[in-house]
Amino acid sequence: MRQPTADTANWISRFQGLMQLDQDTREQLLRKSQIISAPRGAVIFGPGKSPENMLFLLDGTVRVQQVSETGREILLYRITAGESCVLTTACLLAYEDYAAEGIAETAVRAAALPRAIFDELVASSPTFRNFVFTAFSKRITDLFHVIDEVAFQRIDVRLAQGLLDLAGQGDHLAVTHQQLAVDLGTAREVISRQMQEFQRRGWVRLARGTVDILDRDALRHLSGR
């Protein structure tokens, strides 16, 4: 990661939980933190490395994924602007190395708070401590949801949900079957077979590296939304 040429003033305002901090603590956060940036595709952290900073994402998206010894990947969660990295938080609290990797899906900027200041504020500031553990508990709940989906839900249902989530309000997705497989924690071949079935039914149109949604209602009905 590299330091940008322009500073970001009062980044704390992007995090609602931090706005409740007293003025002295807020000033300490701004004074002790550093604004850093990384290009799309950069490895923000990886297995076996120890975190040096708590990261507060200001712009962009970071995907946090687990990679098995065989090379299979599974998406754990995404960090978006206005969120902190709870895996980093967990490693800081436990003095453990990372067991997963974080990849910048877009160009990103973040405020990096050194470990020593993080430890100090967790010990001394109830408001900061509450912010840390509230974000931590929410993400743990999200991870249990991921486990439930991977273990118990049908792949066609999950794929329909995934396509709708990625598409947002649009109908065109620049996404490969491999990317969908990683997001859903399955094999590319499984996704390809199911996408062919969706196309046969007239729900999507497939092209190399892209998917066009043709029948949003059908996907929504299958996904249960």
DONUKOL-512575 format. One record per residue (C-alpha): residue in one letter; z, x, y. Coordinates in pm, whole numbers, padded with zeros to 5 digits, always signed. Layout:
N
AZXY;...
//
This chain:
225
M+00000+00000+00000;R-00062+00114+00355;Q+00099+00040+00688;P-00125-00162+00921;T-00199-00052+01273;A-00062-00370+01430;D+00294-00490+01401;T+00397-00842+01307;A+00656-00980+01548;N+00953-01171+01410;W+00822-01227+01056;I+01154-01393+00971;S+01029-01716+01129;R+00792-01762+00832;F+01086-01801+00593;Q+01289-02113+00657;G+01594-01990+00465;L+01615-01675+00678;M+01609-01868+01005;Q+01970-01969+00936;L+02087-01607+00955;D+02307-01503+01245;Q+02138-01313+01524;D+02280-00972+01431;T+02159-01002+01070;R+01814-01119+01179;E+01783-00825+01413;Q+01890-00591+01133;L+01621-00735+00905;L+01353-00682+01169;R+01474-00335+01253;K+01508-00209+00895;S+01198-00370+00741;Q+00844-00236+00746;I+00521-00435+00756;I+00288-00313+00481;S-00055-00421+00360;A-00280-00384+00056;P-00644-00473-00020;R-00760-00727-00274;G-00721-00596-00627;A-00441-00352-00544;V-00159-00314-00795;I+00154-00403-00598;F+00390-00316-00882;G+00367-00249-01253;P+00568-00210-01575;G+00806+00085-01590;K+00829+00124-01213;S+01149+00068-01019;P+01134-00145-00703;E+01218+00033-00381;N+01195-00272-00153;M+01238-00646-00154;L+00903-00797-00056;F+00849-01100+00170;L+00484-01205+00158;L+00337-01281+00501;D-00032-01327+00419;G-00241-01356+00103;T-00169-01422-00263;V-00023-01202-00538;R-00050-01291-00907;V+00233-01181-01132;Q+00124-01143-01492;Q+00244-01008-01824;V+00012-00791-02034;S+00071-00750-02407;E+00015-00432-02607;T-00316-00580-02727;G-00431-00632-02369;R-00384-01009-02356;E-00273-01132-02016;I-00073-01438-01916;L-00010-01561-01564;L+00361-01597-01491;Y+00334-01721-01134;R+00167-01663-00799;I+00337-01553-00479;T+00192-01710-00165;A+00259-01652+00204;G+00612-01752+00300;E+00761-01660-00038;S+00956-01361-00168;C+00889-01187-00498;V+01164-01303-00733;L+01072-01057-01006;T+01138-00782-00755;T+01462-00958-00665;A+01569-00969-01030;C+01490-00601-01080;L+01681-00507-00764;L+01986-00707-00871;A+01986-00571-01226;Y+01874-00215-01138;E+01593-00257-01391;D+01229-00149-01391;Y+00947-00400-01369;A+00832-00555-01698;A+00523-00723-01548;E+00259-00641-01291;G+00171-00784-00953;I-00194-00784-00845;A-00321-00872-00497;E-00566-01161-00542;T-00655-01133-00173;A-00581-00884+00099;V-00206-00912+00155;R+00061-00826+00409;A+00433-00822+00341;A+00762-00726+00498;A+00934-00462+00283;L+01313-00446+00300;P+01463-00125+00153;R+01688-00157-00153;A+01996-00026+00032;I+01966-00294+00304;F+01900-00561+00041;D+02220-00463-00146;E+02417-00460+00178;L+02301-00806+00289;V+02351-00966-00053;A+02710-00843-00041;S+02785-00925+00323;S+02576-01227+00424;P+02633-01562+00248;T+02318-01704+00411;F+02098-01417+00291;R+02257-01437-00054;N+02188-01811-00068;F+01824-01751+00029;V+01785-01494-00248;F+01940-01703-00524;T+01778-02031-00418;A+01433-01871-00446;F+01537-01706-00772;S+01656-02030-00935;K+01343-02219-00828;R+01116-01956-00983;I+01317-01952-01306;T+01258-02328-01331;D+00885-02268-01275;L+00882-02008-01555;F+01041-02251-01798;H+00764-02494-01707;V+00506-02226-01791;I+00672-02167-02129;D+00672-02541-02201;E+00302-02569-02113;V+00195-02271-02322;A+00405-02372-02621;F+00367-02748-02631;Q+00084-02891-02419;R-00275-02940-02539;I-00522-02690-02399;D-00769-02958-02283;V-00495-03125-02076;R-00386-02794-01928;L-00743-02692-01854;A-00811-03018-01672;Q-00495-02965-01466;G-00591-02605-01396;L-00940-02694-01276;L-00805-02957-01039;D-00539-02720-00904;L-00790-02442-00842;A-01046-02675-00688;G-00807-02829-00436;Q-01010-03072-00227;G-01344-02914-00321;D-01563-02937-00630;H-01697-02581-00657;L-01494-02303-00821;A-01586-01934-00834;V-01397-01859-01154;T-01478-01709-01493;H-01367-01830-01834;Q-01165-01509-01869;Q-00976-01583-01548;L-00900-01936-01666;A-00783-01799-02001;V-00539-01563-01827;D-00407-01840-01605;L-00350-02069-01903;G-00223-01806-02146;T-00490-01847-02409;A-00806-01675-02535;R-01137-01678-02349;E-01312-01823-02654;V-01078-02123-02649;I-01156-02188-02282;S-01530-02149-02337;R-01531-02404-02620;Q-01334-02653-02415;M-01549-02602-02105;Q-01861-02665-02312;E-01704-02992-02425;F-01625-03089-02065;Q-01987-03014-01974;R-02116-03220-02269;R-01915-03514-02138;G-02064-03471-01793;W-01735-03377-01628;V-01839-03026-01513;R-02147-02813-01467;L-02124-02451-01578;A-02302-02145-01443;R-02226-01776-01463;G-01894-01721-01283;T-01883-02072-01137;V-01778-02426-01227;D-01881-02745-01045;I-01664-03052-01097;L-01883-03359-01146;D-01626-03618-01254;R-01290-03557-01089;D-01154-03893-01205;A-01213-03806-01570;L-01029-03473-01534;R-00749-03644-01347;H-00717-03909-01617;L-00703-03647-01893;S-00445-03443-01705;G-00225-03749-01656;R-00230-03737-01278;
//
